[in-house]
């Protein structure tokens, strides 16, 4: 049971973290787009 909670938590992190970083880098949108593109290509 604990394992499934852990997996769900990790999935949540993977969904929420990019949005947080995107909002932090929002003042410079071009940089944010480059970062997100790099992250997508790496994964």
mmCIF file as gemmi writes it, N, C-alpha and C atoms, coordinates in Angstrom:
data_model
loop_
_atom_site.group_PDB
_atom_site.id
_atom_site.type_symbol
_atom_site.label_atom_id
_atom_site.label_alt_id
_atom_site.label_comp_id
_atom_site.label_asym_id
_atom_site.label_entity_id
_atom_site.label_seq_id
_atom_site.pdbx_PDB_ins_code
_atom_site.Cartn_x
_atom_site.Cartn_y
_atom_site.Cartn_z
_atom_site.occupancy
_atom_site.B_iso_or_equiv
_atom_site.pdbx_formal_charge
_atom_site.auth_seq_id
_atom_site.auth_asym_id
_atom_site.pdbx_PDB_model_num
ATOM 1 N N . UNK Axp A 1 ? 0.843 -1.211 0 1 0 ? 1 A 1
ATOM 2 C CA . UNK Axp A 1 ? 0 0 0 1 0 ? 1 A 1
ATOM 3 C C . UNK Axp A 1 ? 0.875 1.256 0 1 0 ? 1 A 1
ATOM 4 N N . UNK Axp A 2 ? 1.925 1.234 0.816 1 0 ? 2 A 1
ATOM 5 C CA . UNK Axp A 2 ? 2.792 2.421 0.878 1 0 ? 2 A 1
ATOM 6 C C . UNK Axp A 2 ? 3.423 2.699 -0.475 1 0 ? 2 A 1
ATOM 7 N N . UNK Axp A 3 ? 3.781 1.631 -1.209 1 0 ? 3 A 1
ATOM 8 C CA . UNK Axp A 3 ? 4.453 1.818 -2.49 1 0 ? 3 A 1
ATOM 9 C C . UNK Axp A 3 ? 3.571 2.572 -3.475 1 0 ? 3 A 1
ATOM 10 N N . UNK Axp A 4 ? 2.291 2.228 -3.529 1 0 ? 4 A 1
ATOM 11 C CA . UNK Axp A 4 ? 1.397 2.905 -4.481 1 0 ? 4 A 1
ATOM 12 C C . UNK Axp A 4 ? 1.269 4.388 -4.126 1 0 ? 4 A 1
ATOM 13 N N . UNK Axp A 5 ? 1.222 4.717 -2.831 1 0 ? 5 A 1
ATOM 14 C CA . UNK Axp A 5 ? 1.179 6.129 -2.432 1 0 ? 5 A 1
ATOM 15 C C . UNK Axp A 5 ? 2.446 6.835 -2.893 1 0 ? 5 A 1
ATOM 16 N N . UNK Axp A 6 ? 3.588 6.168 -2.751 1 0 ? 6 A 1
ATOM 17 C CA . UNK Axp A 6 ? 4.868 6.758 -3.15 1 0 ? 6 A 1
ATOM 18 C C . UNK Axp A 6 ? 4.886 7.025 -4.65 1 0 ? 6 A 1
ATOM 19 N N . UNK Axp A 7 ? 4.42 6.057 -5.431 1 0 ? 7 A 1
ATOM 20 C CA . UNK Axp A 7 ? 4.397 6.225 -6.896 1 0 ? 7 A 1
ATOM 21 C C . UNK Axp A 7 ? 3.483 7.38 -7.278 1 0 ? 7 A 1
ATOM 22 N N . UNK Axp A 8 ? 2.312 7.452 -6.653 1 0 ? 8 A 1
ATOM 23 C CA . UNK Axp A 8 ? 1.374 8.541 -6.952 1 0 ? 8 A 1
ATOM 24 C C . UNK Axp A 8 ? 2.008 9.886 -6.601 1 0 ? 8 A 1
ATOM 25 N N . UNK Axp A 9 ? 2.727 9.938 -5.465 1 0 ? 9 A 1
ATOM 26 C CA . UNK Axp A 9 ? 3.385 11.174 -5.045 1 0 ? 9 A 1
ATOM 27 C C . UNK Axp A 9 ? 4.445 11.598 -6.054 1 0 ? 9 A 1
ATOM 28 N N . UNK Axp A 10 ? 5.227 10.624 -6.542 1 0 ? 10 A 1
ATOM 29 C CA . UNK Axp A 10 ? 6.262 10.943 -7.518 1 0 ? 10 A 1
ATOM 30 C C . UNK Axp A 10 ? 5.639 11.463 -8.807 1 0 ? 10 A 1
ATOM 31 N N . UNK Axp A 11 ? 4.553 10.831 -9.256 1 0 ? 11 A 1
ATOM 32 C CA . UNK Axp A 11 ? 3.87 11.296 -10.464 1 0 ? 11 A 1
ATOM 33 C C . UNK Axp A 11 ? 3.387 12.727 -10.273 1 0 ? 11 A 1
ATOM 34 N N . UNK Axp A 12 ? 2.838 13.007 -9.097 1 0 ? 12 A 1
ATOM 35 C CA . UNK Axp A 12 ? 2.365 14.36 -8.803 1 0 ? 12 A 1
ATOM 36 C C . UNK Axp A 12 ? 3.526 15.346 -8.9 1 0 ? 12 A 1
ATOM 37 N N . UNK Axp A 13 ? 4.672 14.962 -8.33 1 0 ? 13 A 1
ATOM 38 C CA . UNK Axp A 13 ? 5.846 15.844 -8.378 1 0 ? 13 A 1
ATOM 39 C C . UNK Axp A 13 ? 6.236 16.128 -9.822 1 0 ? 13 A 1
ATOM 40 N N . UNK Axp A 14 ? 6.26 15.069 -10.651 1 0 ? 14 A 1
ATOM 41 C CA . UNK Axp A 14 ? 6.674 15.252 -12.05 1 0 ? 14 A 1
ATOM 42 C C . UNK Axp A 14 ? 5.723 16.181 -12.78 1 0 ? 14 A 1
ATOM 43 N N . UNK Axp A 15 ? 4.436 16.196 -12.354 1 0 ? 15 A 1
ATOM 44 C CA . UNK Axp A 15 ? 3.463 17.073 -13.016 1 0 ? 15 A 1
ATOM 45 C C . UNK Axp A 15 ? 3.567 18.498 -12.474 1 0 ? 15 A 1
ATOM 46 N N . UNK Axp A 16 ? 3.764 18.628 -11.162 1 0 ? 16 A 1
ATOM 47 C CA . UNK Axp A 16 ? 3.709 19.948 -10.522 1 0 ? 16 A 1
ATOM 48 C C . UNK Axp A 16 ? 5.027 20.719 -10.678 1 0 ? 16 A 1
ATOM 49 N N . UNK Axp A 17 ? 6.154 20.017 -10.559 1 0 ? 17 A 1
ATOM 50 C CA . UNK Axp A 17 ? 7.448 20.704 -10.597 1 0 ? 17 A 1
ATOM 51 C C . UNK Axp A 17 ? 7.659 21.514 -11.871 1 0 ? 17 A 1
ATOM 52 N N . UNK Axp A 18 ? 7.405 20.949 -13.072 1 0 ? 18 A 1
ATOM 53 C CA . UNK Axp A 18 ? 7.597 21.756 -14.29 1 0 ? 18 A 1
ATOM 54 C C . UNK Axp A 18 ? 6.744 23.015 -14.279 1 0 ? 18 A 1
ATOM 55 N N . UNK Axp A 19 ? 5.521 22.919 -13.75 1 0 ? 19 A 1
ATOM 56 C CA . UNK Axp A 19 ? 4.655 24.105 -13.715 1 0 ? 19 A 1
ATOM 57 C C . UNK Axp A 19 ? 5.216 25.136 -12.75 1 0 ? 19 A 1
ATOM 58 N N . UNK Axp A 20 ? 5.75 24.673 -11.607 1 0 ? 20 A 1
ATOM 59 C CA . UNK Axp A 20 ? 6.338 25.604 -10.644 1 0 ? 20 A 1
ATOM 60 C C . UNK Axp A 20 ? 7.542 26.309 -11.258 1 0 ? 20 A 1
ATOM 61 N N . UNK Axp A 21 ? 8.424 25.545 -11.864 1 0 ? 21 A 1
ATOM 62 C CA . UNK Axp A 21 ? 9.618 26.143 -12.462 1 0 ? 21 A 1
ATOM 63 C C . UNK Axp A 21 ? 9.219 27.087 -13.59 1 0 ? 21 A 1
ATOM 64 N N . UNK Axp A 22 ? 8.175 26.716 -14.348 1 0 ? 22 A 1
ATOM 65 C CA . UNK Axp A 22 ? 7.718 27.576 -15.439 1 0 ? 22 A 1
ATOM 66 C C . UNK Axp A 22 ? 7.204 28.909 -14.896 1 0 ? 22 A 1
ATOM 67 N N . UNK Axp A 23 ? 6.462 28.866 -13.798 1 0 ? 23 A 1
ATOM 68 C CA . UNK Axp A 23 ? 5.934 30.112 -13.23 1 0 ? 23 A 1
ATOM 69 C C . UNK Axp A 23 ? 7.064 30.94 -12.62 1 0 ? 23 A 1
ATOM 70 N N . UNK Axp A 24 ? 8.114 30.265 -12.107 1 0 ? 24 A 1
ATOM 71 C CA . UNK Axp A 24 ? 9.257 30.993 -11.553 1 0 ? 24 A 1
ATOM 72 C C . UNK Axp A 24 ? 10.037 31.695 -12.666 1 0 ? 24 A 1
ATOM 73 N N . UNK Axp A 25 ? 10.134 31.046 -13.828 1 0 ? 25 A 1
ATOM 74 C CA . UNK Axp A 25 ? 10.899 31.59 -14.947 1 0 ? 25 A 1
ATOM 75 C C . UNK Axp A 25 ? 10.001 32.444 -15.844 1 0 ? 25 A 1
ATOM 76 N N . UNK Axp A 26 ? 8.763 32.668 -15.411 1 0 ? 26 A 1
ATOM 77 C CA . UNK Axp A 26 ? 7.797 33.389 -16.229 1 0 ? 26 A 1
ATOM 78 C C . UNK Axp A 26 ? 8.269 34.773 -16.683 1 0 ? 26 A 1
ATOM 79 N N . UNK Axp A 27 ? 8.998 35.548 -15.841 1 0 ? 27 A 1
ATOM 80 C CA . UNK Axp A 27 ? 9.449 36.864 -16.288 1 0 ? 27 A 1
ATOM 81 C C . UNK Axp A 27 ? 10.25 36.8 -17.592 1 0 ? 27 A 1
ATOM 82 N N . UNK Axp A 28 ? 10.924 35.662 -17.847 1 0 ? 28 A 1
ATOM 83 C CA . UNK Axp A 28 ? 11.665 35.5 -19.1 1 0 ? 28 A 1
ATOM 84 C C . UNK Axp A 28 ? 11.101 34.279 -19.837 1 0 ? 28 A 1
ATOM 85 N N . UNK Axp A 29 ? 10.034 34.468 -20.618 1 0 ? 29 A 1
ATOM 86 C CA . UNK Axp A 29 ? 9.348 33.326 -21.217 1 0 ? 29 A 1
ATOM 87 C C . UNK Axp A 29 ? 10.205 32.543 -22.207 1 0 ? 29 A 1
ATOM 88 N N . UNK Axp A 30 ? 11.08 33.216 -22.951 1 0 ? 30 A 1
ATOM 89 C CA . UNK Axp A 30 ? 11.897 32.494 -23.93 1 0 ? 30 A 1
ATOM 90 C C . UNK Axp A 30 ? 12.817 31.501 -23.217 1 0 ? 30 A 1
ATOM 91 N N . UNK Axp A 31 ? 13.396 31.916 -22.103 1 0 ? 31 A 1
ATOM 92 C CA . UNK Axp A 31 ? 14.252 31.024 -21.335 1 0 ? 31 A 1
ATOM 93 C C . UNK Axp A 31 ? 13.448 29.843 -20.822 1 0 ? 31 A 1
ATOM 94 N N . UNK Axp A 32 ? 12.247 30.103 -20.326 1 0 ? 32 A 1
ATOM 95 C CA . UNK Axp A 32 ? 11.393 29.027 -19.827 1 0 ? 32 A 1
ATOM 96 C C . UNK Axp A 32 ? 11.075 28.032 -20.923 1 0 ? 32 A 1
ATOM 97 N N . UNK Axp A 33 ? 10.793 28.532 -22.13 1 0 ? 33 A 1
ATOM 98 C CA . UNK Axp A 33 ? 10.488 27.63 -23.239 1 0 ? 33 A 1
ATOM 99 C C . UNK Axp A 33 ? 11.694 26.768 -23.583 1 0 ? 33 A 1
ATOM 100 N N . UNK Axp A 34 ? 12.888 27.364 -23.583 1 0 ? 34 A 1
ATOM 101 C CA . UNK Axp A 34 ? 14.101 26.592 -23.884 1 0 ? 34 A 1
ATOM 102 C C . UNK Axp A 34 ? 14.302 25.504 -22.834 1 0 ? 34 A 1
ATOM 103 N N . UNK Axp A 35 ? 14.091 25.848 -21.57 1 0 ? 35 A 1
ATOM 104 C CA . UNK Axp A 35 ? 14.274 24.872 -20.503 1 0 ? 35 A 1
ATOM 105 C C . UNK Axp A 35 ? 13.281 23.732 -20.644 1 0 ? 35 A 1
ATOM 106 N N . UNK Axp A 36 ? 12.018 24.054 -20.892 1 0 ? 36 A 1
ATOM 107 C CA . UNK Axp A 36 ? 11.005 23.004 -20.999 1 0 ? 36 A 1
ATOM 108 C C . UNK Axp A 36 ? 11.292 22.113 -22.205 1 0 ? 36 A 1
ATOM 109 N N . UNK Axp A 37 ? 11.768 22.702 -23.292 1 0 ? 37 A 1
ATOM 110 C CA . UNK Axp A 37 ? 12.101 21.898 -24.478 1 0 ? 37 A 1
ATOM 111 C C . UNK Axp A 37 ? 13.252 20.952 -24.141 1 0 ? 37 A 1
ATOM 112 N N . UNK Axp A 38 ? 14.262 21.444 -23.433 1 0 ? 38 A 1
ATOM 113 C CA . UNK Axp A 38 ? 15.391 20.594 -23.045 1 0 ? 38 A 1
ATOM 114 C C . UNK Axp A 38 ? 14.919 19.453 -22.166 1 0 ? 38 A 1
ATOM 115 N N . UNK Axp A 39 ? 14.044 19.769 -21.187 1 0 ? 39 A 1
ATOM 116 C CA . UNK Axp A 39 ? 13.538 18.735 -20.287 1 0 ? 39 A 1
ATOM 117 C C . UNK Axp A 39 ? 12.759 17.68 -21.059 1 0 ? 39 A 1
ATOM 118 N N . UNK Axp A 40 ? 11.949 18.11 -22.022 1 0 ? 40 A 1
ATOM 119 C CA . UNK Axp A 40 ? 11.151 17.153 -22.799 1 0 ? 40 A 1
ATOM 120 C C . UNK Axp A 40 ? 12.071 16.271 -23.638 1 0 ? 40 A 1
ATOM 121 N N . UNK Axp A 41 ? 13.117 16.853 -24.228 1 0 ? 41 A 1
ATOM 122 C CA . UNK Axp A 41 ? 14.023 16.071 -25.059 1 0 ? 41 A 1
ATOM 123 C C . UNK Axp A 41 ? 14.817 15.076 -24.211 1 0 ? 41 A 1
ATOM 124 N N . UNK Axp A 42 ? 15.197 15.462 -22.991 1 0 ? 42 A 1
ATOM 125 C CA . UNK Axp A 42 ? 15.984 14.573 -22.136 1 0 ? 42 A 1
ATOM 126 C C . UNK Axp A 42 ? 15.166 13.368 -21.696 1 0 ? 42 A 1
ATOM 127 N N . UNK Axp A 43 ? 13.897 13.576 -21.353 1 0 ? 43 A 1
ATOM 128 C CA . UNK Axp A 43 ? 13.081 12.478 -20.826 1 0 ? 43 A 1
ATOM 129 C C . UNK Axp A 43 ? 12.615 11.525 -21.919 1 0 ? 43 A 1
